[in-house]
Amino acid sequence: MTVTCVGMAGEAFFTCDYLIGADGAGSSVRRSQCIPFEGFTWQDFRFVASNVKYDFEKHGGFTTANMIIDEEDWAVIARTGPGDAPWRVAFGVRTSVPESEILAQIAMHYERLLPGPRPLQYELVSANPYWAHQRVAKTFRVGRIVLCGDAAHVSLNK
């Protein structure tokens, strides 16, 4: 099979036995095959996924994966890699908060979620607000084209 990829550098042509579509929730591979992406978006559930450099082990005894269970201030805090790699802090935000204000509220959420002495000393690496989705491709395979990862199913997306 021959695949044509079009990008900022122009067209590129590839020959392959199988094509694996691992190109995310907006998958061009899935769309090129007209595969429906069925499901819905939760209208009452929004969260922020942030990456932060902070010593969770020192200040809170956190391990590889941690869950904070609270009706209002819930979070999932997990390592993203070894050593100095940032930690992922995902926490809920009210759906009534305008998107333009979500990122401005990160410090307030960290004040309620992060352990340790105040004022908090952390480095915010990145942060993105997400809506929660429940979507799955109608099929994961068409001939020698296979979908995987977010191209095949998503529960989260911007």
C-alpha positions, 0 to 999 in steps of 0.5 A: 500500500502507498500512503501520501502524507501532506505537511508543511514541508510538502508531500511525502510518499511511503510504502507499507504492508500495514498502516497504523493510525496512531495520530490522535483524537482528530485522526486523519487516518480514521477520517480518510477511511470515513470511520465514524467516531461515535459517542458523546461529550460529557457536558458536566465534567471538565478538568485540567491536565497539568505537568509540574515540577515539584517534590511530591515525595519530599512534601507529601510522601507521594508515590508513582500514582496518587488519587486525591478523593474529594467532592470538590478538590479531586485530583490524580497526581502521577509521575511522568518519568524518572528523575527530574521529569515533571509530575502530572496533576489532573484536577476537576474544574467547574463547567461554569468557569469560562475557558479564558479563566481556567488556566488563571485558576491553576495556582488556586487549585495547587494551593488546595491540592499540593502538600508542603510548606507555603508559599509553594515552590513549583514550576508549571511546565504545561497545562491544558483544559479538557472536556471528557468524551466517551467516543470510539471508532465504529471499527478499528480496522479497515483492510490493512489499516489499523487504528490505535490509541486516541485515533480509536477511542478517547475519553479525554480531549481538548 
